[in-house]
Amino acid sequence: MDYSIDASEIDEEQYLEELRNDVLGVLSTCINCRFCLPACPLFDITTGEIFHGGSGITRSLYYALKWDEKGKDELKELREILYSCMMCKSCETTCKNSSTGTELLTAIKKGREILVEKMIGPMPEQKKVLESLEKYGNPYDMNPADRQKWMQDLEANPMEDGGKEVLLFIGCTAPHDNYAEKMALSLVEVLNKAGVSYGIFEDEICCGHPALSIGDNYIFADIIEKNMEKIKSKNVSKIVTLSPHCYDTYLKKYPFEEAGNIEVMHYTQYIRDLIKDKKITFSQKVENKVAYHD
């Protein structure tokens, strides 16, 4: 889906047919070798039902579309299968290394989009997330005024009209998670000490990743439009994100070519560069290896 297109301009039947063809096209390369099953954490922690592994999930989707299954009960069963996926990409990595390189997650995501379009998806509890995104601009049911107060208490520099090197995008989780909050506070402290010219949006809203992963492209497109308008108005040229999900979403899904090809970095990449440029120095050497797991 082109997220720069107004959702009202899209023909629903044509869109569904395009999604269906996309899924069938992706999964036509799967040979059902099942090498992906042992790599799947869901398959590992369940009793080993085939439909809990990568190829089982995607085969269920493939045949539902191939046989043009329209029954509501069958689609609800398909919904349970598709939304059970943890989206960790282990199956896809294994397929790339050992088999045909089928983009299994792409098919699962598009399958979710189909179910949302047919008003079968998402899972009932996920609807609250989408409602919160629409109403509050975040998935946690947090009132925008409360979130803005939290952002101000962060004591980071507000983003002004131009004149800032970096937009620091905090994301939705930090106000609700103790570890993420500590990360945000520490990152602000590091940037301040390094003398970085940065700012935050005190009225920041979600990047849209939850809507994208659930399969609601209309809400996602609306979030993109709101964020793009704000980014353009503040003359942003570089975005540094706290969350790897925000990083991935901004990097791959936003039409930044419209705003002059904005650079997107995860904070670990940005800090690496600050260290290389000697804007961050250390008084002593630390003999440790550190891995960042996203």
N, C-alpha and C positions, 0 to 999 in steps of 0.2 A: 504494500500500500504506500502511495506517495503521501506522506504526512503533511505536505504543503498544500494539498488539495482540500477544498472545503468538503466536509463529509456529506453535506446536503446535495452535492453534485454527483455523488456516486450512485449508480444503479445497483440496487441490492442483489438482484438475481445475477447480474453480470459479475459482481464482486464475488459472490459465492462460487460461481462457476470458475472464476480465475483462481480462487483459493483451492478449490477441488483439484483443478488441473495441476497447480503448483505442487500440491502434496503428492499426487499420483506420479508426477514427474520425478520428484526427489526420491520417492520410495521404489521407483522402478529399478533402481540400481542395487537394492537390497536383495541378497541371495539367500537370506534367512539361514545363514551359517551358524548363528547364535553364539559367535565368539564374544559378543557384547554382554551376554548374560552374567558371567562371573564378575564383570567389572561394575555391575549395577548395585549400588548400596541397598536399593529397595528390594531387589531380588535376593540379596544376601541376608537381609533381616526378616524376610517373610518365609513362608514355608516353601518357597521356590516355585510358585506358580509362574508359568511362562509369561502370562500377561503382565507380570510385575517387572519384567526386564525390558531393555531397550527394544529389541526386535519384537518382543511380544506386544508391547504398547503400540509400536508402529504398524505391526501386522494387523492388529485390531482396527486401527484407523484405516489402513489401506483397504481392507475388505469391506468395511462399512461404507466407504466411498465408492469402491468398485461395484458393489452390489446395490449402490444407491439406497442404502437403508434409511428410511424416513420414520420408522416407528418411534414414538416418544420414549417408550420403555427401553428400547435398544439404545437410543441415543443417550439416555441417562446412564445406562451401563457403560457406554463409551466415555461419557464424562468422568465417571469414577476412575476409569483406567487412565485417561489422559492427564487428569489433574493429580494423579498419584505420583507422577514423575517429579523428581527432585531437581531437575534441570542442571545437574552437576557436570554434564558433558562427558562423563567417563565412557559411556557407550560409544559416543562419536569418536573420541580419541582412540579407543580400541579398534573401531572399524577402520579408521584411517591408517593405523599401524599394521593391522592384520588382515584386512579384507578389502572391501570395495570403496571405502571412504564415503559412505552414505551420510548425508547431513541429517541425522535422525532428529536432532533438536529443532531444526528448521521445520520439519514435518509436524512435530508435536505442537510447536507454537502456532502454526497455521491451522492445525486441527482444533486447537482451542478457540482460535478466531472464528472458525466455522460454527462452533457450538454457541459462542456468544452471539453471533449474527442470527442464529436460529432461535435465540432466547432459551436455550437449554443450559448453557454455561453462563457464568462460572459455577463453582460450588456455592451452596447457600451462604456459608460463612464468609466467602470472599466478596460477596455483594456489598457487605458493610465497608470493605476497603475501598471499593469503587465509589460508594456513596460519600465516604469521607473525602476522597480525592476531589470529587465534584464540589462538595459543600465547603471544605476547609482548605483544600490545596495540599493536604498531606494524608497519609493512609492511617493515621493513628487517632483520629477523632479529636485532634487538638485544636482548640479555638485559635484562630489566627492572632488574636490579641495576646493570648498566653504565649504563643510561640514567638511573637515579636518581642515580648518582654524577655524571654529566655535569650534570644539573639542579642539583645542589648546588654544583658548581664554577662555575655561572653566577653565584652569589652574589646571587641575587634573593631577595626576601622570601618565605618560605613562606606559603601561605594558611592562616589560622587560622579558628576557628569564629566567623564574623562579624567585624565591626570593620574590614573592608577595603572600600574603594570599588570596586576593580576586580580581577577575575581575569585575569591575563595568561596567555593560552594560547599556549605556545611552538610546539607542533606537532611533527611527527615528523622534519622534514628537517634542522633546525639541527645536531643531533649528527653528521650525515653529510656536510654540505655546507659548505665553507669560507666561502662568501659568506653563506649563511643563518646560520651561527654568528656571523659578524661583526655581522649585523643584530640578532641576539638580544642580543649583548653591548652593542651601542650603544643599543638600545632600553631595556634595563635601566638603563644609565648615565643616559639622558635622564630616565626616570621617577624615578630616585633624586634627580637634581639638581632636578627640578621639585617634589619633595616630595609625589609622588602616593602615596596610600594604596592599595597593590596587593599582590597575592600570587600565587604560582604553586603548582600541584600538583606536588610533587617526584616523585610516582608517576603523573604524567600519562600517559594513553593516547591513542591516535589519536581524531580526531573522527569517523572512519568514512568519510571521502570516498573513499579507494581502493576500499573494498568497494562503495560506492554507484555509482561510475563503472564498475566491472567488472560490476555487475549482481547481486551477492549481497546481497539484502535481509535475509536472515536474520542474517548476520554483522553487517550494519549495524544492525539492530534491537537486537541484543545489545549492541553498543557504545553505542548511545543509552541503553539501560537503565542500563549501568554509569556512564556520564558523568552522566546525570540524577540518579542516586542521590547521587553525590559533590557535584554542584553544589547540590542541595537541602540536603545535610547541612552545607555550609559557608556557607549563607545568601548565595549569590552573587546580586548584583543587576545587575552589568554585566560583560560579557566583552569583552576586547580581544585580538584575534588577530594573530599575526605573519603567517600565511599567508592569502592571499586565498581559498584553497580551504576552509580552516577557517571563515573568515568567512561564505562563501556557504552552507556546510553548516549551521552553527549558526543562521544567520539564517532559512533557508528550510525546514529539515528537522526541527529539534528542537521538541518540544512544550512550549515554554517557558511557555505559558499555564498549565500545571500548576504552575509554580514562581513565578508572579507576574509574567509578561511581562518576562523578563530582557532587558535592552538588549544588543545585539551591535554591536561596532564593529571596523573594521579599524584597525590602529595609525596609519595615515596620517590617518584621520579624527580619531582621538583626539588626536594631536599637533597637528593643525589647531586643535582646540578649546582645547588648552593654550596655543597661541600667541595665539588670540583673547582668552583670559582673562588674558593676560599672565603666565601661570605659567612660560612660556618666553620669554625676551627675548634680543635679539641686540645685540652691542656695535657692530656695523657692518652696513650694508646690502650685500646680495649681489645684484648685477645679473645674475641668471641665471633662466631659466625651467626648471622641473623637471617632468617628466611621470613618473607612476608607471604602469608597464605590468604588469597582473596576468596 
